[in-house]
Amino acid sequence: MLSQDQILAFKHRLEAQLSMLEGHADIRRSSTGTVELDQTRVGRLSRMDALQGQAMALATQARAEQQITHIRAALRRIERGEFGECVRCEDAIAYGRLHANPAAALCLACAEQAEQERH
């Protein structure tokens, strides 16, 4: 069971991560804009590089949005007094797992089971 001090420390970490991710949202959006077809200004290889950069930026944005969703869910669990409990089996999530990823919603056993179910 986590102490109130530990929970508060996790809350501060989550809020800082959320603030950073939300603060970089404008930068990520500008990197995902449409790549213009202007052969006089950009050669074919440069356009391909731009398209590849755009695809990478879109993937980064999707990961960031997923992280934001997980962080907000963890903050809601803190508010409800459910932080540190697996959302599947309700067992305690190991402190080390939370330390590595404070947004973790599943204990290790349930996370492994969920991974196997996906494949």
MIBA-690070 format. One record per residue: residue number from 1; residue in three letters; chain; y, x, z of N, C-alpha, C, O in turn. Coordinates in nm, 2 decimals. Atoms other than C-alpha are relative to their C-alpha. Last residue first. Layout:
N
+-----+-----+---+--------+--------+--------+--------+--------+--------+--------+--------+--------+--------+--------+--------+
!   k !   r ! c !     nY !     nX !     nZ !    caY !    caX !    caZ !     cY !     cX !     cZ !     oY !     oX !     oZ !
+-----+-----+---+--------+--------+--------+--------+--------+--------+--------+--------+--------+--------+--------+--------+
! NUM ! ALA ! A !      Y !      X !      Z !      Y !      X !      Z !      Y !      X !      Z !      Y !      X !      Z !
...
+-----+-----+---+--------+--------+--------+--------+--------+--------+--------+--------+--------+--------+--------+--------+
END
This chain:
119
+-----+-----+---+--------+--------+--------+--------+--------+--------+--------+--------+--------+--------+--------+--------+
!   k !   r ! c !     nY !     nX !     nZ !    caY !    caX !    caZ !     cY !     cX !     cZ !     oY !     oX !     oZ !
+-----+-----+---+--------+--------+--------+--------+--------+--------+--------+--------+--------+--------+--------+--------+
! 119 ! HIS ! A !   0.08 !  -0.07 !   0.11 !  -1.14 !  -0.14 !  -3.00 !  -0.13 !  -0.07 !  -0.02 !  -0.20 !  -0.02 !  -0.11 !
! 118 ! ARG ! A !  -0.08 !  -0.01 !   0.12 !  -0.88 !  -0.35 !  -2.81 !  -0.07 !   0.06 !  -0.11 !  -0.04 !   0.04 !  -0.23 !
! 117 ! GLU ! A !  -0.01 !   0.13 !   0.06 !  -1.13 !  -0.45 !  -2.55 !   0.07 !   0.00 !  -0.13 !   0.05 !  -0.08 !  -0.22 !
! 116 ! GLN ! A !   0.13 !   0.02 !   0.06 !  -1.21 !  -0.08 !  -2.47 !   0.00 !  -0.14 !  -0.07 !  -0.06 !  -0.15 !  -0.18 !
! 115 ! GLU ! A !   0.01 !  -0.09 !   0.12 !  -0.84 !  -0.02 !  -2.40 !  -0.13 !  -0.02 !  -0.08 !  -0.13 !  -0.03 !  -0.20 !
! 114 ! ALA ! A !  -0.09 !   0.06 !   0.10 !  -0.82 !  -0.33 !  -2.17 !   0.00 !   0.08 !  -0.13 !   0.00 !   0.03 !  -0.24 !
! 113 ! GLN ! A !   0.06 !   0.12 !   0.06 !  -1.12 !  -0.20 !  -1.98 !   0.08 !  -0.06 !  -0.11 !   0.02 !  -0.10 !  -0.21 !
! 112 ! GLU ! A !   0.11 !  -0.05 !   0.09 !  -0.96 !   0.14 !  -1.94 !  -0.07 !  -0.11 !  -0.06 !  -0.11 !  -0.11 !  -0.18 !
! 111 ! ALA ! A !  -0.06 !  -0.06 !   0.12 !  -0.64 !  -0.02 !  -1.82 !  -0.11 !   0.05 !  -0.09 !  -0.10 !   0.03 !  -0.21 !
! 110 ! CYS ! A !  -0.04 !   0.11 !   0.09 !  -0.84 !  -0.24 !  -1.58 !   0.06 !   0.05 !  -0.13 !   0.05 !  -0.01 !  -0.23 !
! 109 ! ALA ! A !   0.12 !   0.07 !   0.04 !  -1.01 !   0.06 !  -1.42 !   0.03 !  -0.11 !  -0.10 !  -0.03 !  -0.13 !  -0.21 !
! 108 ! LEU ! A !   0.07 !  -0.08 !   0.10 !  -0.69 !   0.26 !  -1.40 !  -0.12 !  -0.07 !  -0.06 !  -0.14 !  -0.07 !  -0.18 !
! 107 ! CYS ! A !   0.07 !  -0.11 !  -0.06 !  -0.50 !  -0.02 !  -1.23 !  -0.07 !   0.08 !  -0.11 !  -0.09 !   0.03 !  -0.22 !
! 106 ! LEU ! A !   0.14 !   0.01 !  -0.02 !  -0.28 !  -0.23 !  -1.46 !  -0.05 !   0.12 !   0.08 !   0.00 !   0.23 !   0.07 !
! 105 ! ALA ! A !   0.03 !   0.13 !  -0.06 !   0.09 !  -0.30 !  -1.46 !  -0.14 !  -0.01 !   0.03 !  -0.18 !  -0.11 !   0.10 !
! 104 ! ALA ! A !   0.14 !   0.04 !   0.01 !   0.22 !   0.05 !  -1.51 !  -0.03 !  -0.13 !   0.07 !   0.01 !  -0.15 !   0.18 !
! 103 ! ALA ! A !   0.01 !   0.13 !   0.07 !   0.60 !   0.05 !  -1.53 !  -0.14 !  -0.05 !  -0.01 !  -0.17 !  -0.15 !  -0.07 !
! 102 ! PRO ! A !  -0.03 !   0.11 !  -0.10 !   0.63 !   0.33 !  -1.27 !  -0.01 !  -0.14 !  -0.06 !  -0.01 !  -0.24 !   0.01 !
! 101 ! ASN ! A !  -0.05 !   0.11 !   0.08 !   0.44 !   0.56 !  -1.51 !   0.03 !  -0.11 !   0.09 !  -0.05 !  -0.20 !   0.11 !
! 100 ! ALA ! A !   0.00 !  -0.04 !   0.14 !   0.34 !   0.90 !  -1.38 !   0.07 !  -0.10 !  -0.09 !   0.13 !  -0.07 !  -0.18 !
!  99 ! HIS ! A !  -0.09 !  -0.11 !   0.01 !   0.44 !   0.81 !  -1.02 !   0.01 !   0.05 !  -0.15 !   0.12 !   0.08 !  -0.19 !
!  98 ! LEU ! A !  -0.14 !   0.06 !   0.00 !   0.28 !   0.47 !  -1.07 !   0.10 !   0.12 !  -0.01 !   0.20 !   0.10 !  -0.07 !
!  97 ! ARG ! A !  -0.02 !   0.07 !   0.13 !  -0.05 !   0.64 !  -1.17 !   0.14 !  -0.06 !  -0.01 !   0.21 !  -0.05 !  -0.11 !
!  96 ! GLY ! A !  -0.01 !  -0.10 !   0.11 !  -0.03 !   0.89 !  -0.88 !   0.03 !  -0.07 !  -0.14 !   0.10 !  -0.01 !  -0.22 !
!  95 ! TYR ! A !  -0.14 !  -0.05 !  -0.01 !   0.04 !   0.60 !  -0.63 !   0.02 !   0.10 !  -0.12 !   0.13 !   0.10 !  -0.18 !
!  94 ! ALA ! A !  -0.01 !  -0.12 !  -0.07 !  -0.29 !   0.43 !  -0.74 !   0.15 !   0.06 !  -0.01 !   0.21 !   0.05 !  -0.11 !
!  93 ! ILE ! A !   0.00 !  -0.10 !   0.11 !  -0.25 !   0.07 !  -0.85 !   0.03 !   0.13 !   0.08 !   0.11 !   0.14 !   0.16 !
!  92 ! ALA ! A !  -0.11 !  -0.09 !   0.00 !  -0.36 !  -0.16 !  -0.57 !  -0.01 !   0.10 !  -0.11 !  -0.12 !   0.15 !  -0.15 !
!  91 ! ASP ! A !   0.02 !  -0.12 !  -0.09 !  -0.61 !  -0.43 !  -0.65 !   0.13 !   0.09 !  -0.01 !   0.21 !   0.07 !  -0.10 !
!  90 ! GLU ! A !  -0.08 !   0.00 !  -0.12 !  -0.47 !  -0.76 !  -0.80 !  -0.04 !   0.11 !   0.10 !   0.01 !   0.11 !   0.22 !
!  89 ! CYS ! A !   0.10 !   0.01 !  -0.11 !  -0.75 !  -0.77 !  -1.06 !   0.07 !  -0.01 !   0.14 !   0.00 !  -0.04 !   0.24 !
!  88 ! ARG ! A !   0.13 !   0.05 !   0.04 !  -0.54 !  -0.83 !  -1.37 !  -0.09 !  -0.03 !   0.12 !  -0.13 !  -0.14 !   0.14 !
!  87 ! VAL ! A !  -0.02 !   0.13 !   0.04 !  -0.18 !  -0.78 !  -1.27 !  -0.13 !  -0.07 !  -0.04 !  -0.13 !  -0.20 !  -0.06 !
!  86 ! CYS ! A !   0.04 !   0.02 !   0.14 !  -0.27 !  -0.47 !  -1.08 !   0.01 !  -0.15 !  -0.04 !  -0.03 !  -0.24 !   0.04 !
!  85 ! GLU ! A !   0.12 !   0.08 !   0.01 !  -0.06 !  -0.45 !  -0.76 !  -0.04 !  -0.02 !  -0.15 !   0.05 !  -0.05 !  -0.23 !
!  84 ! GLY ! A !   0.10 !  -0.08 !  -0.05 !   0.20 !  -0.18 !  -0.72 !  -0.14 !  -0.06 !   0.00 !  -0.24 !   0.00 !   0.04 !
!  83 ! PHE ! A !   0.00 !  -0.13 !   0.06 !   0.49 !  -0.42 !  -0.75 !  -0.11 !   0.09 !   0.06 !  -0.13 !   0.09 !   0.19 !
!  82 ! GLU ! A !   0.13 !  -0.02 !   0.06 !   0.40 !  -0.77 !  -0.64 !  -0.01 !   0.14 !  -0.06 !  -0.11 !   0.17 !  -0.13 !
!  81 ! GLY ! A !   0.09 !  -0.06 !  -0.11 !   0.69 !  -0.84 !  -0.40 !  -0.14 !   0.03 !  -0.05 !  -0.23 !   0.04 !   0.03 !
!  80 ! ARG ! A !   0.10 !   0.10 !  -0.06 !   0.85 !  -1.09 !  -0.64 !  -0.09 !   0.06 !   0.11 !  -0.17 !  -0.01 !   0.16 !
!  79 ! GLU ! A !  -0.07 !   0.11 !  -0.06 !   1.16 !  -0.86 !  -0.70 !  -0.09 !  -0.11 !   0.06 !  -0.06 !  -0.17 !   0.17 !
!  78 ! ILE ! A !  -0.06 !  -0.05 !  -0.12 !   0.94 !  -0.56 !  -0.75 !   0.07 !  -0.11 !   0.07 !   0.05 !  -0.13 !   0.19 !
!  77 ! ARG ! A !   0.11 !  -0.01 !  -0.10 !   0.72 !  -0.75 !  -1.00 !   0.06 !   0.05 !   0.13 !   0.01 !   0.01 !   0.24 !
!  76 ! ARG ! A !   0.02 !   0.14 !  -0.04 !   1.05 !  -0.85 !  -1.19 !  -0.12 !   0.00 !   0.11 !  -0.11 !  -0.07 !   0.21 !
!  75 ! LEU ! A !  -0.11 !   0.04 !  -0.09 !   1.14 !  -0.48 !  -1.20 !  -0.02 !  -0.14 !   0.05 !   0.02 !  -0.17 !   0.17 !
!  74 ! ALA ! A !   0.02 !  -0.07 !  -0.13 !   0.80 !  -0.40 !  -1.34 !   0.11 !  -0.03 !   0.10 !   0.08 !  -0.05 !   0.21 !
!  73 ! ALA ! A !   0.11 !   0.07 !  -0.07 !   0.84 !  -0.67 !  -1.61 !  -0.03 !   0.07 !   0.13 !  -0.05 !   0.00 !   0.23 !
!  72 ! ARG ! A !  -0.05 !   0.12 !  -0.06 !   1.18 !  -0.52 !  -1.70 !  -0.10 !  -0.08 !   0.07 !  -0.08 !  -0.14 !   0.18 !
!  71 ! ILE ! A !  -0.09 !  -0.03 !  -0.11 !   1.03 !  -0.18 !  -1.74 !   0.05 !  -0.13 !   0.07 !   0.05 !  -0.14 !   0.19 !
!  70 ! HIS ! A !   0.08 !  -0.04 !  -0.11 !   0.75 !  -0.31 !  -1.96 !   0.08 !   0.03 !   0.13 !   0.04 !   0.00 !   0.24 !
!  69 ! THR ! A !   0.07 !   0.12 !  -0.04 !   0.99 !  -0.49 !  -2.19 !  -0.09 !   0.03 !   0.12 !  -0.09 !  -0.05 !   0.22 !
!  68 ! ILE ! A !  -0.10 !   0.09 !  -0.07 !   1.22 !  -0.19 !  -2.21 !  -0.07 !  -0.12 !   0.06 !  -0.04 !  -0.16 !   0.17 !
!  67 ! GLN ! A !  -0.02 !  -0.06 !  -0.13 !   0.92 !   0.04 !  -2.29 !   0.10 !  -0.09 !   0.08 !   0.08 !  -0.11 !   0.20 !
!  66 ! GLN ! A !   0.12 !   0.02 !  -0.08 !   0.82 !  -0.20 !  -2.57 !   0.02 !   0.06 !   0.14 !  -0.02 !  -0.01 !   0.23 !
!  65 ! GLU ! A !  -0.01 !   0.15 !  -0.03 !   1.18 !  -0.20 !  -2.71 !  -0.12 !  -0.03 !   0.09 !  -0.11 !  -0.12 !   0.18 !
!  64 ! ALA ! A !  -0.10 !   0.01 !  -0.10 !   1.17 !   0.19 !  -2.70 !   0.01 !  -0.15 !   0.05 !   0.03 !  -0.18 !   0.17 !
!  63 ! ARG ! A !   0.05 !  -0.06 !  -0.13 !   0.84 !   0.20 !  -2.88 !   0.10 !  -0.02 !   0.11 !   0.06 !  -0.05 !   0.22 !
!  62 ! ALA ! A !   0.11 !   0.10 !  -0.05 !   0.97 !  -0.04 !  -3.15 !  -0.05 !   0.05 !   0.13 !  -0.08 !  -0.03 !   0.22 !
!  61 ! GLN ! A !  -0.07 !   0.12 !  -0.06 !   1.29 !   0.17 !  -3.18 !  -0.10 !  -0.10 !   0.05 !  -0.08 !  -0.15 !   0.16 !
!  60 ! THR ! A !  -0.06 !  -0.04 !  -0.13 !   1.09 !   0.49 !  -3.22 !   0.07 !  -0.12 !   0.06 !   0.06 !  -0.14 !   0.18 !
!  59 ! ALA ! A !   0.11 !  -0.01 !  -0.10 !   0.87 !   0.33 !  -3.49 !   0.06 !   0.04 !   0.14 !   0.01 !  -0.01 !   0.24 !
!  58 ! LEU ! A !   0.05 !   0.14 !  -0.03 !   1.19 !   0.21 !  -3.67 !  -0.12 !   0.01 !   0.10 !  -0.12 !  -0.08 !   0.19 !
!  57 ! ALA ! A !  -0.10 !   0.06 !  -0.09 !   1.34 !   0.56 !  -3.65 !  -0.04 !  -0.14 !   0.04 !  -0.03 !  -0.18 !   0.15 !
!  56 ! MET ! A !   0.02 !  -0.06 !  -0.13 !   1.02 !   0.72 !  -3.79 !   0.10 !  -0.07 !   0.10 !   0.06 !  -0.09 !   0.21 !
!  55 ! ALA ! A !   0.13 !   0.05 !  -0.06 !   1.03 !   0.47 !  -4.08 !  -0.02 !   0.06 !   0.14 !  -0.07 !  -0.01 !   0.23 !
!  54 ! GLN ! A !  -0.02 !   0.14 !  -0.04 !   1.40 !   0.55 !  -4.14 !  -0.13 !  -0.06 !   0.06 !  -0.12 !  -0.13 !   0.16 !
!  53 ! GLY ! A !  -0.08 !   0.00 !  -0.12 !   1.33 !   0.92 !  -4.14 !   0.03 !  -0.14 !   0.05 !   0.02 !  -0.16 !   0.17 !
!  52 ! GLN ! A !   0.09 !  -0.04 !  -0.10 !   1.06 !   0.87 !  -4.40 !   0.07 !   0.00 !   0.14 !   0.02 !  -0.04 !   0.24 !
!  51 ! LEU ! A !   0.09 !   0.11 !  -0.03 !   1.29 !   0.66 !  -4.61 !  -0.10 !   0.04 !   0.11 !  -0.13 !  -0.04 !   0.20 !
!  50 ! ALA ! A !  -0.07 !   0.11 !  -0.07 !   1.56 !   0.93 !  -4.58 !  -0.09 !  -0.12 !   0.03 !  -0.08 !  -0.17 !   0.14 !
!  49 ! ASP ! A !  -0.02 !  -0.05 !  -0.13 !   1.31 !   1.20 !  -4.68 !   0.08 !  -0.10 !   0.09 !   0.05 !  -0.12 !   0.20 !
!  48 ! MET ! A !   0.13 !   0.01 !  -0.06 !   1.21 !   1.00 !  -4.98 !   0.01 !   0.05 !   0.15 !  -0.05 !  -0.01 !   0.24 !
!  47 ! ARG ! A !   0.02 !   0.15 !  -0.03 !   1.57 !   0.95 !  -5.07 !  -0.13 !  -0.02 !   0.07 !  -0.14 !  -0.09 !   0.17 !
!  46 ! SER ! A !  -0.08 !   0.03 !  -0.12 !   1.62 !   1.33 !  -5.04 !  -0.01 !  -0.15 !   0.04 !  -0.01 !  -0.18 !   0.16 !
!  45 ! LEU ! A !   0.06 !  -0.06 !  -0.12 !   1.32 !   1.38 !  -5.27 !   0.09 !  -0.03 !   0.13 !   0.03 !  -0.05 !   0.23 !
!  44 ! ARG ! A !   0.12 !   0.08 !  -0.03 !   1.46 !   1.13 !  -5.53 !  -0.07 !   0.06 !   0.13 !  -0.11 !  -0.02 !   0.22 !
!  43 ! GLY ! A !   0.11 !  -0.02 !   0.09 !   1.81 !   1.29 !  -5.53 !  -0.13 !  -0.08 !   0.05 !  -0.13 !  -0.13 !   0.17 !
!  42 ! VAL ! A !   0.12 !  -0.05 !  -0.07 !   2.10 !   1.15 !  -5.33 !  -0.12 !   0.01 !  -0.10 !  -0.15 !  -0.09 !  -0.17 !
!  41 ! ARG ! A !  -0.03 !  -0.07 !  -0.13 !   2.45 !   1.11 !  -5.45 !  -0.12 !   0.06 !   0.07 !  -0.11 !   0.16 !   0.13 !
!  40 ! THR ! A !  -0.10 !  -0.10 !   0.03 !   2.41 !   1.02 !  -5.82 !   0.03 !   0.08 !   0.13 !   0.08 !   0.19 !   0.12 !
!  39 ! GLN ! A !   0.06 !  -0.12 !   0.06 !   2.07 !   0.86 !  -5.75 !   0.11 !   0.11 !  -0.03 !   0.08 !   0.23 !  -0.04 !
!  38 ! ASP ! A !  -0.12 !  -0.05 !   0.07 !   2.23 !   0.60 !  -5.52 !  -0.04 !   0.14 !  -0.05 !  -0.03 !   0.24 !   0.01 !
!  37 ! LEU ! A !   0.04 !  -0.06 !   0.12 !   1.95 !   0.38 !  -5.39 !   0.12 !   0.04 !  -0.08 !   0.17 !  -0.03 !  -0.15 !
!  36 ! GLU ! A !  -0.06 !   0.04 !   0.13 !   2.07 !   0.30 !  -5.04 !  -0.06 !   0.08 !  -0.11 !  -0.09 !   0.20 !  -0.10 !
!  35 ! VAL ! A !  -0.02 !  -0.13 !   0.08 !   1.84 !   0.35 !  -4.74 !   0.05 !  -0.05 !  -0.13 !  -0.02 !  -0.12 !  -0.21 !
!  34 ! THR ! A !   0.06 !  -0.01 !   0.14 !   1.88 !   0.04 !  -4.52 !   0.04 !   0.13 !  -0.07 !   0.15 !   0.17 !  -0.06 !
!  33 ! GLY ! A !  -0.07 !   0.07 !   0.11 !   1.97 !   0.10 !  -4.16 !  -0.07 !   0.02 !  -0.13 !  -0.15 !   0.11 !  -0.15 !
!  32 ! THR ! A !   0.10 !   0.09 !   0.06 !   1.71 !   0.22 !  -3.90 !   0.07 !  -0.08 !  -0.12 !   0.00 !  -0.16 !  -0.18 !
!  31 ! SER ! A !   0.10 !  -0.08 !   0.07 !   1.91 !   0.52 !  -3.78 !  -0.10 !  -0.08 !  -0.08 !  -0.17 !  -0.03 !  -0.16 !
!  30 ! SER ! A !  -0.07 !  -0.07 !   0.11 !   2.21 !   0.31 !  -3.68 !  -0.09 !   0.08 !  -0.09 !  -0.07 !   0.10 !  -0.21 !
!  29 ! ARG ! A !  -0.03 !   0.09 !   0.11 !   1.99 !   0.09 !  -3.47 !   0.06 !   0.06 !  -0.12 !   0.03 !   0.02 !  -0.23 !
!  28 ! ARG ! A !   0.13 !   0.04 !   0.07 !   1.85 !   0.38 !  -3.27 !   0.03 !  -0.10 !  -0.12 !  -0.03 !  -0.08 !  -0.23 !
!  27 ! ILE ! A !   0.04 !  -0.12 !   0.08 !   2.20 !   0.51 !  -3.19 !  -0.13 !  -0.03 !  -0.08 !  -0.13 !   0.00 !  -0.20 !
!  26 ! ASP ! A !  -0.09 !   0.00 !   0.12 !   2.31 !   0.16 !  -3.08 !  -0.04 !   0.12 !  -0.09 !  -0.03 !   0.11 !  -0.21 !
!  25 ! ALA ! A !   0.04 !   0.10 !   0.09 !   2.00 !   0.13 !  -2.85 !   0.09 !   0.00 !  -0.13 !   0.04 !  -0.01 !  -0.24 !
!  24 ! HIS ! A !   0.03 !  -0.06 !   0.13 !   2.06 !   0.46 !  -2.68 !  -0.03 !  -0.10 !  -0.11 !  -0.06 !  -0.06 !  -0.22 !
!  23 ! GLY ! A !  -0.11 !  -0.07 !   0.05 !   2.23 !   0.30 !  -2.38 !  -0.02 !   0.07 !  -0.13 !   0.08 !   0.09 !  -0.21 !
!  22 ! GLU ! A !  -0.10 !   0.10 !   0.05 !   1.96 !   0.04 !  -2.34 !   0.12 !   0.07 !  -0.06 !   0.18 !   0.03 !  -0.15 !
!  21 ! LEU ! A !   0.05 !   0.06 !   0.12 !   1.70 !   0.32 !  -2.31 !   0.10 !  -0.10 !  -0.07 !   0.12 !  -0.10 !  -0.19 !
!  20 ! MET ! A !   0.00 !  -0.10 !   0.10 !   1.91 !   0.51 !  -2.06 !  -0.05 !  -0.06 !  -0.14 !   0.01 !  -0.03 !  -0.24 !
!  19 ! SER ! A !  -0.14 !  -0.03 !   0.04 !   1.99 !   0.21 !  -1.85 !   0.00 !   0.10 !  -0.12 !   0.08 !   0.08 !  -0.21 !
!  18 ! LEU ! A !  -0.05 !   0.12 !   0.08 !   1.62 !   0.10 !  -1.85 !   0.14 !   0.03 !  -0.05 !   0.17 !   0.00 !  -0.16 !
!  17 ! GLN ! A !   0.07 !   0.00 !   0.13 !   1.51 !   0.45 !  -1.74 !   0.05 !  -0.11 !  -0.09 !   0.08 !  -0.09 !  -0.21 !
!  16 ! ALA ! A !  -0.06 !  -0.12 !   0.07 !   1.77 !   0.46 !  -1.46 !  -0.06 !   0.01 !  -0.14 !   0.01 !   0.03 !  -0.24 !
!  15 ! GLU ! A !  -0.13 !   0.04 !   0.04 !   1.66 !   0.11 !  -1.35 !   0.07 !   0.11 !  -0.08 !   0.14 !   0.08 !  -0.17 !
!  14 ! LEU ! A !   0.01 !   0.10 !   0.11 !   1.30 !   0.21 !  -1.35 !   0.14 !  -0.04 !  -0.05 !   0.16 !  -0.05 !  -0.17 !
!  13 ! ARG ! A !   0.05 !  -0.07 !   0.12 !   1.37 !   0.53 !  -1.14 !  -0.01 !  -0.10 !  -0.12 !   0.04 !  -0.07 !  -0.23 !
!  12 ! HIS ! A !  -0.11 !  -0.08 !   0.05 !   1.58 !   0.33 !  -0.89 !  -0.04 !   0.07 !  -0.13 !   0.04 !   0.08 !  -0.23 !
!  11 ! LYS ! A !  -0.10 !   0.09 !   0.06 !   1.31 !   0.07 !  -0.86 !   0.11 !   0.08 !  -0.06 !   0.16 !   0.05 !  -0.17 !
!  10 ! PHE ! A !   0.04 !   0.04 !   0.13 !   1.05 !   0.34 !  -0.81 !   0.10 !  -0.09 !  -0.07 !   0.12 !  -0.08 !  -0.19 !
!   9 ! ALA ! A !  -0.01 !  -0.12 !   0.08 !   1.25 !   0.49 !  -0.52 !  -0.04 !  -0.03 !  -0.15 !   0.02 !   0.01 !  -0.24 !
!   8 ! LEU ! A !  -0.15 !  -0.01 !   0.03 !   1.30 !   0.14 !  -0.37 !   0.02 !   0.12 !  -0.09 !   0.10 !   0.12 !  -0.19 !
!   7 ! ILE ! A !  -0.04 !   0.10 !   0.10 !   0.92 !   0.09 !  -0.39 !   0.14 !   0.01 !  -0.04 !   0.17 !   0.00 !  -0.16 !
!   6 ! GLN ! A !   0.06 !  -0.03 !   0.13 !   0.86 !   0.42 !  -0.22 !   0.03 !  -0.10 !  -0.11 !   0.06 !  -0.06 !  -0.22 !
!   5 ! ASP ! A !  -0.07 !  -0.11 !   0.05 !   1.11 !   0.34 !   0.06 !  -0.06 !   0.05 !  -0.14 !   0.02 !   0.08 !  -0.23 !
!   4 ! GLN ! A !  -0.12 !   0.05 !   0.06 !   0.95 !   0.00 !   0.11 !   0.09 !   0.11 !  -0.06 !   0.15 !   0.09 !  -0.17 !
!   3 ! SER ! A !  -0.11 !   0.03 !  -0.10 !   0.62 !   0.16 !   0.16 !   0.12 !  -0.05 !  -0.07 !   0.13 !  -0.04 !  -0.19 !
!   2 ! LEU ! A !  -0.12 !  -0.08 !   0.01 !   0.34 !   0.13 !  -0.09 !   0.10 !  -0.04 !   0.11 !   0.11 !  -0.15 !   0.15 !
!   1 ! MET ! A !  -0.12 !   0.08 !   0.00 !   0.00 !   0.00 !   0.00 !   0.12 !   0.09 !   0.00 !   0.13 !   0.19 !   0.07 !
+-----+-----+---+--------+--------+--------+--------+--------+--------+--------+--------+--------+--------+--------+--------+
END
